[in-house]
Structures are given as C-alpha cells and as structure tokens.
Amino acid sequence: MHLKGALHVHSTCSDGELTIAEVVRVYEGLGFDFIALTDHDYLIRSNCYAAVQDLRTDMIIFTGVEMTVFERGYVHVNRIQGEREVLHIFNHPSELDLPFAKVKDRIMTVAERIPLDAVEITTKGFRTKEYETPEIPFHKVATDDAHTRLMCGRAWIEMDCMRDKDLIIRAVKAGDFWNCFTETHGF
C-alpha cells in the first residue's frame, strides 16, 4: 500500500496555529495517510493529545514530542511513538546556523545519548541539500515542520507499507521511503 506522511507537525497544543482537528482536516485534504503531532516539550499542554481519540478520520495519527536537547546550546529531536516502536529524528540542522562540521559534530554527539534514526533535510519544509550527505550516517527525511496552514504539505515522505504505526516506523528506520517536496516552492 502506498502511503504519504508528515513526521513533524505542530498544533495549538504548543506553538501551532491550528487545533488538532484542523491539522487533521488540512492534511486529509492534501491526501496524507499519516501525520506525527510533535509539539514542543516545553510548551505542550497537559493531556492535549487526548483530543486525537475523539477524531473521526482514516488518517493514522502518531503522537510525539519535539524534545529540546541541550548540547553546547540546544537542538531539537522529535520522538514519535508507535504502538511499540519509537522513532527519533534530529530536526532542522540548518537552523543551528553553524558550519557543517559543527552541525555534524552536534548530531553525532546527540546520537551518543539518543538513538537517532534520521535527520531532517528540510527547514520549515524547504530543502537544505547540504545535509543530504553520506557524511551524516542517518537516513534523511523531508518534513514540513508545520506551525501554520501555509506550512502544511511543503515536504513529506512516501513509502510502500501497510497501514500500521509500527510498520511505518520500521520502514523509516530501514530507509524504505522516499522524500517529496511540493513543486510550488521551487524544488
């Protein structure tokens, strides 16, 4: 089965502009099969993901958190929860505004503490090709890091996989997906 998904989405549970229900409607309208809600750890409202249970949707909704990890400053790592599997993605490395060698060092140092599975190759959905290098020994994922309606659907992954949270996570961990970018943003 062909699936399309977003692995980095924010809602009003932290600093996003859309409620969970609005986020789901937008991504459904864009033809997505799954999304991962990854609101910021230091802003997330207690029990706000309970709203996911009340939604009527065929879309798979992962819950997670964008963790703030302190490593010579701070970086962000998404922790996405399946039924049993967990996926960790180093987020938006280009936003560190550091030379490539220092960013790579941060990624590798964080990987000593957190079992990283992937690194984003986008910033707010825009492709950052400098991180699509084998020098960073993790799978590379495209995400839109959506905080607003306009940010939804800029970049995503696609895969051939069954509609199962743990199988989707395993596919990402194995690199069995491909990255996609919207053509309206010059990619």
SULHUUR-V480350 format. One line per field, one symbol per residue. psi: psi as a letter, one per 20 degrees, with the letter a starting at -180 (. if undefined). burial: # if it has 24 or more other ideal C-beta (glycine too) atoms within 12 Angstrom, else .. A space follows every 50 residues. Layout:
BEGIN
psi->???
burial->???
END
This chain:
BEGIN
psi->ppqpqpjnpqaihdjqiqrggggggghghjkqhqqoomqphiipppjhih hhhiqoqiqpoqqaqoqoponlbqrpppoppbghqpppppqmhhiilrqg hhggggghghihhpnphrpqkqokippnhijlqiholqqpqprilpirgh ipjhqrqqroqqmpghhgghgghikmrqqqqpiijk.
burial->..############.#.#######.###.#.#########...#...##. .#..#...#########.#.#...########..##########.#.... ..##.##..##..#.#############..##...#.##########... #########.#...#.#######...######.....
END
